[in-house]
Amino acid sequence: MARGRSSGRGQAAVEAVTEQVDGGTARLVPDRDRSRAWTLLIDDAPQSHVDLDDPSRLSFEYQRRFGHVVDLAAPPGKPLRAVHLGGGALTLARYVAATRPRSTQQVVERDGALVQLVRRELPLDPRARIRVRTADAREGLAKVPDGWADLVVADVFGGARTPAHLTSTEFLDGVRRALAPGGIYTANLADGPPLTHLRGQIATAAARFAELALIADPAVLRGKRFGNAVLVASDAPLPLAELTRRAASDPHSGRVLHGRELTDFTGGAAPVTDVEAVASPAPPADAFR
């Protein structure tokens, strides 16, 4: 493990942490404006931001969109049973614990060395009911009891790409099995022009869920740049009006597609099965500059 010094405004010098994990080189970089906030990068790609003093603060755009889904998944303050596929710095699990006390959560993260780093440097609130399991996301999902989860969140990247086996209808069959009736599935999808991967993922979700919505930066939806889109899916009606309002009022305004507009966006793409599944595209070299 290596540490390099980084000074913040109005606080003593704080050390960055660099450590090799299973997925590459992990760096925890201190936030210059918040004394106990950190950004996690893997091979220089930003993965998560955590504020230990305020876990309800979501700094990254796509994580705020996940936060909107969490906020609307049940009445305010009601505990959730949540499964997180992909842990990172456990940002969203911390958010659920902070905003919905007594929630019960399972996090499945394949990178055991990363889990150890995060637990050591960014410890969880001991009152949070968060269980972290080191396993492949699909294998970990298979161990969730039938109908247990109110919410399943997929945010899995290896080398900045979503693994192929987490992009198929068979994977979503496992998600549906774990979800309670009316439960919500949400996923972080990354793509750029010509948006082939994103369109295929919408078609795949449409083959397994009755209700869909997609939240993204308009420039990403127009194929102008590489970026993240958050998919929301359920067999129950989604809170579309409030999702739309929250996305539009975000510091980085987003657009919500649903219904005919989302079907048209998909452009006739076919659902993806295990046989033809491929990893999501690699981001361009300048994506994180």
URTA-V287786 format. One record per residue. N is the residue number from 0. SS is DSSP state (@ for helix, = for strand, . for the rest). Layout:
# URTA-V287786
n: (N/N)
ss: (SS/SS)
This chain:
# URTA-V287786
n: (0/1/2/3/4/5/6/7/8/9/10/11/12/13/14/15/16/17/18/19/20/21/22/23/24/25/26/27/28/29/30/31/32/33/34/35/36/37/38/39/40/41/42/43/44/45/46/47/48/49/50/51/52/53/54/55/56/57/58/59/60/61/62/63/64/65/66/67/68/69/70/71/72/73/74/75/76/77/78/79/80/81/82/83/84/85/86/87/88/89/90/91/92/93/94/95/96/97/98/99/100/101/102/103/104/105/106/107/108/109/110/111/112/113/114/115/116/117/118/119/120/121/122/123/124/125/126/127/128/129/130/131/132/133/134/135/136/137/138/139/140/141/142/143/144/145/146/147/148/149/150/151/152/153/154/155/156/157/158/159/160/161/162/163/164/165/166/167/168/169/170/171/172/173/174/175/176/177/178/179/180/181/182/183/184/185/186/187/188/189/190/191/192/193/194/195/196/197/198/199/200/201/202/203/204/205/206/207/208/209/210/211/212/213/214/215/216/217/218/219/220/221/222/223/224/225/226/227/228/229/230/231/232/233/234/235/236/237/238/239/240/241/242/243/244/245/246/247/248/249/250/251/252/253/254/255/256/257/258/259/260/261/262/263/264/265/266/267/268/269/270/271/272/273/274/275/276/277/278/279/280/281/282/283/284/285/286/287/288)
ss: (./=/=/=/=/=/./././././././=/=/=/=/=/=/=/=/././=/=/=/=/=/=/=/././././././=/=/=/=/=/=/././=/=/=/=/=/=/=/./././././././././@/@/@/@/@/@/@/@/@/@/@/@/././././././././=/=/=/=/=/./././././@/@/@/@/@/@/@/@/@/././././=/=/=/=/=/=/././@/@/@/@/@/@/@/@/@/@/./././././././=/=/=/=/=/=/././@/@/@/@/@/@/././././././=/=/=/=/=/=/./././=/././=/././@/@/@/././@/@/@/@/@/@/@/@/@/@/=/=/=/=/=/=/=/=/=/=/=/=/=/././././@/@/@/@/@/@/@/@/@/@/@/././././=/=/=/=/=/=/./@/@/@/@/./././././=/=/=/=/=/=/=/=/./././././@/@/@/@/@/@/@/@/@/@/./././././=/=/=/=/@/@/@/@/@/@/@/@/././././././././././././././././././././././.)
